[in-house]
């Protein structure tokens, strides 16, 4: 802009010659000022910067990336930061501007929300420094090619874990389930206190101690629980940029953590046209890390799933009666009817919970005001698809199969609710 201004002034001086000498003086002053700015910025490497990445990213959550800066210049500088973010984010307009006083340190950060698991490569951290004169910029480059892995949502897992311990689970939708009957393991005999269930009074112990004594029970523990993830093409559908399989994986991790806290054995299995990852149920706390590592490598296939193969594998490998949380999806009644014989066979030996998804985009479309006749036809068809989902849930329940029909975003909450309900009712 300054050079363009000088060009205009020199053009004007062609007709008004007295200003010609003054324009040259201004140009010389501008040149000296530019040289001073160059000397100030380029005399030494006076900026230090570092990109600090966490050990791993949590899928579908906002992850923080921190940038540490140190100004070794003798003046306050302006720093424009352009970070080369991994290609998966397709973000090409990243720019952060900070002002750092002389010989001071500063931290800044930004957030990234990945929607795919895998390795993410960060490129260069480019910092463009300008002095108070702001005629010249100097580029510094730091942290070339850093890599971070994106794992299933451990942030979501920790959130549910904390809220469960803190007795505030109802604030996020988790329900307290009323316990039915006494299907729990005997723990001890203790003295009656107000609020104890009078049905648990132990009359023999009461006669011996002359005080009212009651039996105390605890939840049945070490029950095998498996999360089974369908990795066929039906799980590739995205909602809010996240595929159904990633919702299922995040839910599996959060649910497995809660089950381990309840002292149950947890395992996992993935399948499509063939059996994928398999981890037998175990109650060790190291099991959660093993599940996390297994889930990291799970991905969708383009073929249809073989429920007959799943039934044969469960019959051979899972011999003890177990709770099976099956994450899949049915869009048509015919697709459910093809798999129903296998689901009924599995439910005879195990407690089977079939988890499939509402099409929230279709439901949103059915609630819009139609603008023309074509839209009315489309909404009628969408409503039919929506009603088919509820019909499929009723059909499964009619055959004694536990069912969860949920919006993708509510999957983890509804899965944990169903698990708590099954434990409280003593179904397993």
C-alpha positions as CSV (number, residue, x, y, z in Angstrom):
1,X,0.0,0.0,0.0
2,X,2.9,2.4,0.8
3,X,4.7,1.5,-2.4
4,X,1.4,2.2,-4.4
5,X,1.1,5.5,-2.6
6,X,4.7,6.4,-3.7
7,X,3.9,5.5,-7.3
8,X,0.9,7.8,-7.3
9,X,2.9,10.6,-5.8
10,X,5.7,10.2,-8.4
11,X,3.0,10.3,-11.1
12,X,1.5,13.5,-9.6
13,X,5.0,15.1,-9.5
14,X,5.3,14.8,-13.3
15,X,2.8,17.8,-13.4
16,X,3.7,19.3,-10.0
17,X,7.5,19.2,-10.0
18,X,8.2,21.0,-6.6
19,X,7.1,17.9,-4.6
20,X,9.5,15.6,-6.5
21,X,12.4,16.1,-4.1
22,X,10.3,15.7,-1.0
23,X,8.9,12.4,-2.4
24,X,12.4,11.0,-2.7
25,X,13.1,12.0,0.9
26,X,10.0,10.1,2.0
27,X,11.0,7.1,-0.1
28,X,14.5,7.2,1.5
29,X,13.0,7.4,4.9
30,X,10.7,4.4,4.1
31,X,13.7,2.4,2.8
32,X,15.7,3.1,6.0
33,X,12.7,2.2,8.2
34,X,12.4,-1.1,6.2
35,X,16.1,-1.9,6.7
36,X,15.7,-1.2,10.4
37,X,12.8,-3.6,10.6
38,X,14.8,-6.3,8.8
39,X,17.8,-5.8,11.1
40,X,15.5,-6.0,14.2
41,X,13.8,-9.2,13.1
42,X,16.6,-11.1,11.4
43,X,19.6,-10.4,13.7
44,X,19.0,-13.7,15.6
45,X,16.5,-16.4,16.2
46,X,14.5,-14.7,18.9
47,X,11.2,-16.6,18.9
48,X,10.7,-20.1,20.5
49,X,7.5,-22.0,19.9
50,X,6.3,-25.5,20.7
51,X,3.1,-27.5,19.8
52,X,2.1,-29.6,22.8
53,X,-0.2,-32.6,21.8
54,X,-1.9,-34.9,24.2
55,X,-0.9,-38.5,24.2
56,X,-4.1,-39.4,22.3
57,X,-7.2,-37.8,21.0
58,X,-10.8,-38.8,22.0
59,X,-13.0,-39.5,19.0
60,X,-16.1,-37.2,18.6
61,X,-14.9,-34.9,21.5
62,X,-13.3,-31.5,21.5
63,X,-9.5,-32.1,22.1
64,X,-7.2,-29.2,23.1
65,X,-3.9,-28.5,21.3
66,X,-1.6,-26.1,23.2
67,X,1.0,-23.8,21.7
68,X,3.8,-22.4,23.9
69,X,5.5,-19.2,22.8
70,X,8.5,-17.3,24.1
71,X,9.6,-13.8,22.9
72,X,13.4,-13.2,23.2
73,X,13.2,-9.9,21.2
74,X,13.8,-6.6,23.0
75,X,10.5,-5.3,21.8
76,X,6.9,-6.4,21.8
77,X,6.1,-8.5,18.8
78,X,3.0,-9.6,16.9
79,X,2.9,-13.4,16.1
80,X,0.6,-14.9,13.5
81,X,0.3,-18.7,14.0
82,X,-0.6,-20.9,11.1
83,X,-0.6,-24.6,12.2
84,X,-0.7,-27.3,9.5
85,X,-3.6,-29.3,10.9
86,X,-4.1,-32.9,9.8
87,X,-5.7,-33.5,6.4
88,X,-8.7,-35.3,8.0
89,X,-10.1,-32.0,9.3
90,X,-10.0,-30.3,5.9
91,X,-9.3,-27.0,7.6
92,X,-7.3,-24.5,5.5
93,X,-8.1,-21.2,7.1
94,X,-6.4,-21.7,10.5
95,X,-4.9,-18.5,11.9
96,X,-4.3,-17.3,15.4
97,X,-2.8,-13.9,16.3
98,X,-1.1,-13.1,19.6
99,X,0.9,-10.2,20.9
100,X,3.8,-11.1,23.2
101,X,5.7,-8.5,25.3
102,X,9.5,-8.5,25.3
103,X,11.2,-11.5,27.0
104,X,7.8,-13.0,28.0
105,X,6.2,-16.4,27.6
106,X,2.7,-17.0,26.5
107,X,0.4,-20.0,25.9
108,X,-2.5,-20.3,23.5
109,X,-4.7,-23.2,22.5
110,X,-7.3,-24.4,20.1
111,X,-9.7,-27.3,19.9
112,X,-10.1,-30.1,17.3
113,X,-13.0,-32.5,17.0
114,X,-12.0,-35.7,15.1
115,X,-14.8,-37.9,13.7
116,X,-12.6,-40.8,12.6
117,X,-10.2,-43.1,14.5
118,X,-6.7,-43.5,13.2
119,X,-3.4,-41.7,13.0
120,X,-3.4,-37.9,12.5
121,X,-0.3,-36.2,11.2
122,X,0.4,-32.5,12.1
123,X,2.7,-30.6,9.7
124,X,4.7,-27.5,10.5
125,X,3.9,-25.0,13.1
126,X,4.5,-21.7,11.2
127,X,4.9,-18.5,13.1
128,X,5.1,-15.1,11.3
129,X,6.7,-12.5,13.5
130,X,6.4,-8.7,13.0
131,X,7.8,-5.9,15.1
132,X,5.9,-2.7,16.1
133,X,7.0,-1.2,12.7
134,X,5.1,-4.0,10.9
135,X,6.7,-3.6,7.5
136,X,8.4,-7.0,7.4
137,X,7.5,-10.5,8.7
138,X,9.9,-13.3,9.5
139,X,8.7,-16.9,9.4
140,X,9.7,-19.4,12.0
141,X,9.0,-23.2,11.6
142,X,8.6,-25.6,14.5
143,X,7.4,-29.2,15.3
144,X,7.6,-30.8,11.9
145,X,5.4,-33.9,11.4
146,X,4.0,-34.8,14.8
147,X,1.6,-37.7,15.0
148,X,-1.3,-38.4,17.4
149,X,-3.7,-41.4,17.5
150,X,-7.4,-40.9,17.8
151,X,-9.0,-43.5,20.1
152,X,-12.7,-44.2,20.9
153,X,-14.2,-41.6,23.2
154,X,-12.5,-42.0,26.5
155,X,-13.7,-38.5,27.5
156,X,-17.3,-39.7,27.3
157,X,-16.3,-42.9,29.3
158,X,-14.8,-40.8,32.1
159,X,-17.8,-38.4,32.1
160,X,-20.2,-41.3,32.8
161,X,-17.8,-42.9,35.3
162,X,-17.5,-39.7,37.3
163,X,-21.2,-38.9,37.3
164,X,-22.1,-42.5,38.4
165,X,-19.7,-42.2,41.4
166,X,-21.0,-38.8,42.2
167,X,-24.6,-39.9,42.4
168,X,-25.7,-37.3,39.9
169,X,-26.4,-39.6,37.0
170,X,-30.0,-38.4,36.7
171,X,-28.7,-35.0,35.4
172,X,-27.6,-36.6,32.1
173,X,-30.5,-38.9,31.7
174,X,-29.4,-42.1,33.5
175,X,-32.4,-43.5,35.4
176,X,-32.5,-45.1,38.9
177,X,-34.0,-48.5,38.5
178,X,-36.3,-49.9,41.2
179,X,-35.0,-53.3,42.3
180,X,-37.5,-56.2,42.0
181,X,-37.3,-59.2,44.3
182,X,-34.2,-60.6,45.8
183,X,-32.1,-62.0,43.0
184,X,-28.8,-60.7,44.5
185,X,-26.0,-62.5,46.3
186,X,-26.1,-62.8,50.0
187,X,-23.5,-60.7,51.7
188,X,-24.0,-60.6,55.5
189,X,-26.5,-60.5,58.4
190,X,-26.7,-57.1,60.2
191,X,-28.9,-55.4,62.7
192,X,-32.1,-53.8,61.4
193,X,-32.1,-50.1,60.9
194,X,-35.0,-47.9,59.9
195,X,-35.5,-48.1,56.1
196,X,-34.4,-51.8,55.7
197,X,-36.8,-54.1,53.8
198,X,-38.8,-56.0,56.4
199,X,-39.0,-58.9,54.0
200,X,-35.3,-59.6,54.6
201,X,-35.7,-60.2,58.4
202,X,-33.8,-63.3,59.4
203,X,-36.0,-64.7,62.2
204,X,-33.5,-67.3,63.4
205,X,-30.8,-64.7,63.8
206,X,-33.3,-62.4,65.5
207,X,-34.2,-65.1,68.1
208,X,-30.5,-65.6,68.9
209,X,-29.5,-62.0,69.3
210,X,-32.8,-60.6,70.8
211,X,-32.5,-57.8,68.2
212,X,-34.1,-57.6,64.8
213,X,-31.5,-58.9,62.3
214,X,-31.8,-58.7,58.5
215,X,-30.1,-60.3,55.6
216,X,-28.0,-57.9,53.5
217,X,-27.6,-58.6,49.8
218,X,-25.3,-57.3,47.1
219,X,-25.6,-57.2,43.3
220,X,-24.6,-60.4,41.6
221,X,-21.1,-60.0,40.3
222,X,-18.8,-61.5,37.7
223,X,-21.5,-62.0,35.2
224,X,-20.2,-62.2,31.6
225,X,-21.3,-59.3,29.4
226,X,-20.3,-59.0,25.7
227,X,-20.6,-56.0,23.4
228,X,-21.2,-57.2,19.8
229,X,-20.6,-54.7,17.0
230,X,-22.0,-55.2,13.6
231,X,-19.3,-53.8,11.1
232,X,-21.3,-54.3,7.9
233,X,-22.3,-51.5,5.6
234,X,-25.5,-50.7,7.6
235,X,-23.2,-49.2,10.2
236,X,-21.6,-46.8,7.8
237,X,-24.4,-44.2,7.8
238,X,-23.2,-40.9,9.3
239,X,-25.1,-38.7,11.8
240,X,-23.6,-35.4,12.9
241,X,-20.4,-36.3,10.9
242,X,-20.0,-39.5,13.0
243,X,-20.7,-43.0,11.6
244,X,-23.0,-45.3,13.4
245,X,-20.1,-47.7,14.1
246,X,-18.3,-44.9,15.9
247,X,-21.3,-44.2,18.1
248,X,-21.4,-48.0,18.9
249,X,-17.7,-48.1,19.7
250,X,-17.9,-45.0,22.0
251,X,-20.9,-46.6,23.7
252,X,-19.1,-49.9,24.1
253,X,-16.2,-48.3,25.9
254,X,-18.4,-46.2,28.3
255,X,-20.7,-49.2,29.0
256,X,-17.8,-51.6,29.6
257,X,-16.3,-49.2,32.1
258,X,-19.5,-49.1,34.1
259,X,-19.9,-52.9,34.0
260,X,-16.3,-53.3,35.2
261,X,-17.1,-50.9,38.1
262,X,-20.0,-53.3,38.9
263,X,-17.5,-56.2,39.1
264,X,-18.9,-57.9,36.0
265,X,-16.8,-59.6,33.3
266,X,-16.8,-57.7,30.0
267,X,-15.7,-58.7,26.5
268,X,-16.3,-57.6,22.9
269,X,-16.8,-59.1,19.5
270,X,-17.1,-57.5,16.0
271,X,-18.4,-59.3,12.9
272,X,-19.7,-58.8,9.4
273,X,-19.3,-61.5,6.7
274,X,-16.7,-63.0,9.0
275,X,-15.7,-62.8,12.7
276,X,-13.4,-59.8,13.4
277,X,-12.0,-58.8,16.8
278,X,-12.9,-61.1,19.7
279,X,-12.0,-60.6,23.4
280,X,-13.3,-63.1,26.0
281,X,-15.0,-61.6,29.0
282,X,-12.9,-60.8,32.0
283,X,-13.3,-58.7,35.2
284,X,-9.7,-57.4,35.5
285,X,-9.3,-53.6,35.3
286,X,-6.7,-54.1,32.6
287,X,-9.5,-55.4,30.4
288,X,-10.6,-51.9,29.7
289,X,-7.3,-51.1,28.0
290,X,-7.5,-54.3,26.0
291,X,-11.0,-53.3,24.9
292,X,-9.8,-49.8,23.9
293,X,-7.0,-51.3,21.8
294,X,-9.4,-53.7,20.1
295,X,-11.9,-51.0,19.4
296,X,-9.2,-48.8,17.8
297,X,-8.9,-51.1,14.9
298,X,-12.6,-51.8,14.3
299,X,-14.0,-50.4,11.0
300,X,-17.0,-51.0,8.7
301,X,-17.0,-53.3,5.8
302,X,-19.0,-53.0,2.6
303,X,-20.5,-56.5,2.8
304,X,-23.7,-57.8,4.5
305,X,-23.4,-59.3,8.0
306,X,-23.7,-63.0,8.6
307,X,-25.8,-63.6,11.7
308,X,-25.7,-67.3,11.2
309,X,-21.9,-67.1,11.6
310,X,-22.4,-65.0,14.7
311,X,-24.7,-67.6,16.2
312,X,-22.2,-70.4,15.5
313,X,-19.3,-68.5,17.0
314,X,-21.3,-67.6,20.2
315,X,-22.4,-71.2,20.6
316,X,-18.8,-72.4,20.4
317,X,-17.0,-69.6,22.3
318,X,-19.5,-68.2,24.8
319,X,-20.8,-71.3,26.7
320,X,-22.0,-69.5,29.9
321,X,-25.3,-67.6,29.9
322,X,-24.3,-64.0,29.2
323,X,-25.7,-60.6,28.5
324,X,-25.1,-59.7,24.8
325,X,-25.4,-56.1,23.7
326,X,-25.7,-56.3,19.9
327,X,-25.1,-53.0,18.1
328,X,-26.6,-53.2,14.6
329,X,-29.1,-51.4,12.4
330,X,-32.3,-52.3,10.5
331,X,-33.7,-50.0,7.9
332,X,-36.3,-52.4,6.5
333,X,-38.7,-54.9,8.0
334,X,-37.5,-57.5,5.5
335,X,-33.9,-57.2,6.7
336,X,-35.0,-57.9,10.3
337,X,-37.1,-60.9,9.2
338,X,-34.1,-62.5,7.5
339,X,-32.1,-62.3,10.7
340,X,-34.9,-63.0,13.2
341,X,-34.4,-66.8,13.3
342,X,-30.8,-66.3,14.4
343,X,-31.6,-63.7,16.9
344,X,-34.3,-66.0,18.5
345,X,-31.8,-68.8,18.6
346,X,-29.2,-66.6,20.4
347,X,-31.8,-65.3,22.9
348,X,-32.6,-68.9,24.0
349,X,-29.2,-69.3,25.5
350,X,-28.3,-65.7,26.4
351,X,-29.9,-62.4,27.4
352,X,-29.9,-60.6,24.1
353,X,-30.3,-56.8,23.8
354,X,-30.6,-55.7,20.1
355,X,-29.6,-52.0,19.8
356,X,-30.5,-50.2,16.6
357,X,-30.9,-46.6,15.6
358,X,-33.6,-44.1,14.7
359,X,-33.1,-42.2,11.5
360,X,-33.2,-38.7,13.1
361,X,-32.8,-37.0,9.7
362,X,-36.0,-38.6,8.4
363,X,-37.8,-37.8,11.7
364,X,-36.8,-34.2,11.4
365,X,-38.0,-34.2,7.7
366,X,-41.4,-35.5,8.7
367,X,-42.0,-32.6,11.1
368,X,-41.3,-29.9,8.4
369,X,-44.2,-28.0,6.8
370,X,-44.7,-29.3,3.3
371,X,-44.4,-26.7,0.5
372,X,-45.8,-28.7,-2.4
373,X,-47.5,-32.0,-3.3
374,X,-44.1,-33.8,-4.0
375,X,-43.0,-33.0,-0.4
376,X,-46.2,-34.5,1.0
377,X,-45.5,-37.7,-0.9
378,X,-41.9,-37.8,0.4
379,X,-43.0,-37.1,4.0
380,X,-45.5,-39.9,3.8
381,X,-42.8,-42.4,2.7
382,X,-40.5,-41.0,5.5
383,X,-43.2,-41.5,8.1
384,X,-43.7,-45.1,6.9
385,X,-39.9,-45.7,7.4
386,X,-40.1,-44.1,10.8
387,X,-43.1,-46.3,11.9
388,X,-41.3,-49.4,10.6
389,X,-38.6,-48.8,13.1
390,X,-41.1,-48.9,16.0
391,X,-42.8,-52.0,14.5
392,X,-39.4,-53.8,14.3
393,X,-38.8,-53.0,18.0
394,X,-42.2,-54.4,18.9
395,X,-41.6,-57.5,16.8
396,X,-38.3,-58.2,18.7
397,X,-39.9,-57.7,22.1
398,X,-42.8,-60.1,21.1
399,X,-40.2,-62.8,20.7
400,X,-38.6,-62.1,24.2
401,X,-35.7,-60.1,22.9
402,X,-34.7,-57.0,24.8
403,X,-34.6,-53.9,22.5
404,X,-33.2,-50.4,22.4
405,X,-34.3,-48.1,19.6
406,X,-32.4,-44.9,20.1
407,X,-31.2,-41.7,18.5
408,X,-27.4,-42.0,17.9
409,X,-26.5,-39.2,20.3
410,X,-28.4,-40.9,23.2
411,X,-26.9,-44.3,22.6
412,X,-24.5,-44.4,25.6
413,X,-27.1,-43.2,28.1
414,X,-29.8,-45.7,26.8
415,X,-27.4,-48.6,26.8
416,X,-26.3,-48.0,30.4
417,X,-29.9,-47.6,31.4
418,X,-30.8,-50.9,29.9
419,X,-27.8,-52.6,31.6
420,X,-28.9,-51.2,35.0
421,X,-32.4,-52.3,34.4
422,X,-31.4,-55.8,33.6
423,X,-29.2,-56.0,36.7
424,X,-32.0,-54.6,38.9
425,X,-34.6,-56.9,37.6
426,X,-32.4,-60.0,37.8
427,X,-33.0,-61.0,34.2
428,X,-29.5,-62.3,33.7
